[in-house]
Amino acid sequence: MKWETWFSIDWQQLLGISLSAVGFYIGLMLFTRLMGLRSFSKLSSHDFAMTVGIGSILASTVLADKPSLLQGLFAVAMLFLIQGAISIVRRRLNL
């Protein structure tokens, strides 16, 4: 194992991680504002699955080259839309 590569990072990687983290944070706050805090607070089984999914997408988007920031944000937007659709169906069916 090459220890020097395990503990190394260059400025381009730092800049990429920083920009991805800031961009993802802004996108996540926007989605949360649009869909409401219920997305994270109630923690039903659907909400827990969404929180884990967002965490996974966040980690892979911020720390890797692929998926790109826009792909990660699109995936999170889809999770929010799916959760919104499920909540509408549950409300109409009184579940």
C-alpha positions as CSV (number, residue, x, y, z in Angstrom):
1,M,0.0,0.0,0.0
2,K,1.3,3.4,-0.9
3,W,0.7,5.5,2.2
4,E,1.7,8.8,0.5
5,T,-1.2,8.5,-2.0
6,W,-3.7,7.6,0.6
7,F,-3.1,10.8,2.6
8,S,-2.6,13.1,-0.4
9,I,-4.9,15.6,-2.0
10,D,-4.2,18.4,-4.5
11,W,-5.8,21.9,-4.8
12,Q,-7.9,20.8,-7.8
13,Q,-9.5,18.1,-5.8
14,L,-10.1,20.4,-2.8
15,L,-11.7,23.0,-5.2
16,G,-13.9,20.3,-6.8
17,I,-15.1,18.9,-3.5
18,S,-15.7,22.4,-2.1
19,L,-17.8,23.5,-5.1
20,S,-19.7,20.2,-5.2
21,A,-20.5,20.4,-1.5
22,V,-21.7,24.1,-1.7
23,G,-23.7,23.4,-4.8
24,F,-25.3,20.3,-3.4
25,Y,-26.1,22.1,-0.1
26,I,-27.8,25.0,-2.0
27,G,-29.8,22.5,-4.1
28,L,-30.8,20.5,-1.0
29,M,-32.0,23.6,0.8
30,L,-34.0,24.7,-2.2
31,F,-35.6,21.3,-2.5
32,T,-36.4,21.2,1.2
33,R,-37.9,24.7,1.0
34,L,-40.1,23.6,-1.9
35,M,-41.3,20.3,-0.4
36,G,-41.2,21.2,3.3
37,L,-39.3,20.0,6.4
38,R,-41.5,16.9,6.5
39,S,-39.0,15.4,4.1
40,F,-36.6,14.8,7.0
41,S,-38.5,15.2,10.2
42,K,-41.3,12.6,10.5
43,L,-39.1,9.6,9.6
44,S,-41.7,7.1,8.5
45,S,-40.2,4.2,6.5
46,H,-40.5,6.3,3.3
47,D,-38.8,9.3,4.9
48,F,-36.0,7.2,6.3
49,A,-35.4,5.6,2.9
50,M,-35.3,9.1,1.3
51,T,-32.8,10.4,3.9
52,V,-30.5,7.4,3.4
53,G,-30.8,7.8,-0.4
54,I,-30.0,11.5,-0.2
55,G,-27.0,10.8,2.0
56,S,-25.7,8.2,-0.5
57,I,-26.2,10.6,-3.4
58,L,-24.5,13.4,-1.5
59,A,-21.5,11.3,-0.7
60,S,-21.0,10.0,-4.2
61,T,-21.6,13.4,-5.8
62,V,-19.3,15.4,-3.6
63,L,-16.4,12.9,-3.4
64,A,-16.3,11.4,-6.9
65,D,-16.0,12.7,-10.4
66,K,-19.1,10.8,-11.4
67,P,-22.0,11.4,-11.0
68,S,-21.7,15.1,-11.7
69,L,-23.2,17.8,-9.5
70,L,-26.1,18.2,-11.9
71,Q,-26.7,14.5,-12.0
72,G,-26.7,14.3,-8.2
73,L,-29.1,17.2,-7.9
74,F,-31.4,15.7,-10.5
75,A,-31.4,12.4,-8.6
76,V,-32.3,14.2,-5.3
77,A,-35.0,16.2,-7.1
78,M,-36.5,12.9,-8.3
79,L,-36.5,11.5,-4.7
80,F,-38.3,14.6,-3.5
81,L,-40.9,14.3,-6.3
82,I,-41.4,10.6,-5.6
83,Q,-41.9,11.4,-1.9
84,G,-44.3,14.2,-2.7
85,A,-46.3,11.9,-4.9
86,I,-46.4,9.2,-2.2
87,S,-47.6,11.7,0.4
88,I,-50.4,13.0,-1.9
89,V,-51.6,9.4,-2.6
90,R,-51.4,8.6,1.2
91,R,-53.4,11.7,2.0
92,R,-56.1,10.9,-0.5
93,L,-56.4,7.3,0.6
94,N,-56.2,8.3,4.3
95,L,-53.3,5.9,5.0
